[in-house]
Amino acid sequence: MLFNTECTQNGHFALQCDTFPSIFVTHREFLNLHPKISFVGLLLTPAANIQDADEPWYGDSVTISSLATEKLIKESLRRYGDRFFYVQKSLVALFQLTRETVDHHPGTVPLIVETMSKNIDHVTVQMASTACLYNLTREESGTRIHPDSMRLAVHHILESMAKYPSNEQLQRNCLLILCTDKMLVEVNFDKYRCAKLVMECLCKFEDTSIVRMVLAIVSILAARITTEQTSSLASNRQYMTRLLEITRDKLMQRSTDCIMKFALSALWNLTDESPVACQTFTELDGISLVMDCLNKYEDIDDAEAKVQIQTKVVGLLNNIAEVKELREMLITRRFIDTMRNSLKSDSSEQRYFSGGILANLLSDSTNAAWDDLVAEYRSTESEVITAISHWYHPETAMVAYRCFRPFIPLLNSFTSLASQYWALWAVHHVCTKDPTKYVPMLTRDGVYECIVRLSMQSEDTSCSQVLELARNLHDFVSDFQNGSLNDQNLLPTTIETK
């Protein structure tokens, strides 16, 4: 029997041997002859994959590293984290092991993250590490990982994506880890940087799985970054062009798959409260594209998919309609007729956003585009008021707002009662669903003053629907602020035409 010993730090030994006819007897004999040894590395020996290496044949005072179990692999990574060949073998073994089990040691993820940091210049280590992280963070396994460990894992995943932007498999590995609600919603990390990196990935690769994951990630992250960051992201013409290109390709196929829905969601969220993004969208002929979506999906057999797609389209167009400088593109007979038709949809969400689009356009009554549409203006005004007066508040909120500032021009639009009515209904809807979040926003954004002013009008200067809803909302806010809100205030209501 020939033993080779490699001296490591702290006087420990890593053992290598060419044959092991009786491996454990041999090791026991060796340890008996060297009682001061506290660590034995079996990583490059035939014993590396023998499960019994995790049994206490070596005694309580000796630490073993090998490839046999997750515990022993962790020890290998801890001991040899800066030695490429050892790390590579350990990670491959860990990937195979974690692929088949869900019960993992809690300290494994931090060790992999540390290994990624030490080996950032080795793409194969990054590949193996991300493959292991995918196994360790998926489904039930991820629920047992500490949030700080998850945060550090995402940080190093983003570092790896930035270091190797052209490595398709590595990018796919990283996207697979990121593309979960737990990661994107619950973990605290640089979401703006993540959004930029995945958008770069979208522009570089055509692979369907990559496209699907990127769009899912962006559609979620766009609603969780600041409006300034959203504007920066969506004003990038390359990004916007790619999103529109994907949407156009799916439209040509009349596809209702998740890629089409994610693409529209991403466009919707990226243009939210971002005039710059909306401008880029219109410059790239986005309005024409999404209008085609409304028309071409009108008669598809899948009613649920039709509603989902058309709702996303009108939600997106509502963002465009909020930008005063872009309204001239929308104030056309064809567009107004389409929105009035959408106002009659069976979907409450589609009706809501269609009403919002028309409310924004009607609030801009001095826009020269209305000069040739005087009759349409008057009939649309009446139609919007009638439609809203029959709306019921659904049991759950249809929409979430970051702020109420876009409502101020509508509430102050005394030339359009329909604009005031829709804005009041919208604010009332979200406030009654989540008063703790939205009532303070009313004061913060200056909307409460508008509501008070509207509630004090006389019927000579307003209409009964606007007055009733303004007073109802004013009373609701007062009750909430005074702590006298009761369940009756939160019941779904409808305001009928009088």
Salt bridges, closest charged atoms under 4 A:
GLU6 OE2 - ARG83 NH2 2.85
GLU70 OE1 - HIS104 ND1 3.17
GLU75 OE1 - ARG78 NH1 2.75
GLU75 OE2 - ARG79 NE 2.60
GLU114 OE2 - LYS118 NZ 3.16
ASP121 OD1 - LYS163 NZ 3.17
ASP148 OD2 - HIS146 ND1 3.87
GLU159 OE2 - ARG193 NH1 2.85
GLU168 OE2 - ARG172 NH2 3.08
GLU186 OE1 - LYS182 NZ 3.34
GLU206 OE1 - ARG242 NH2 3.46
ASP207 OD2 - ARG172 NH2 3.40
GLU245 OE1 - ARG242 NH1 2.65
ASP257 OD2 - LYS250 NZ 2.73
ASP272 OD2 - ARG402 NE 3.59
GLU283 OE1 - ARG237 NH1 2.69
GLU298 OE2 - LYS306 NZ 3.15
ASP299 OD1 - ARG254 NH2 2.60
ASP364 OD1 - LYS324 NZ 2.86
ASP364 OD2 - ARG327 NH1 3.72
GLU376 OE2 - ARG333 NE 2.86
GLU383 OE1 - ARG340 NH2 2.74
ASP445 OD1 - ARG405 NH1 3.28
ASP445 OD1 - ARG444 NE 2.90
GLU468 OE1 - LYS498 NZ 3.11
ASP475 OD1 - HIS474 ND1 3.70
GLU496 OE1 - HIS390 NE2 3.76
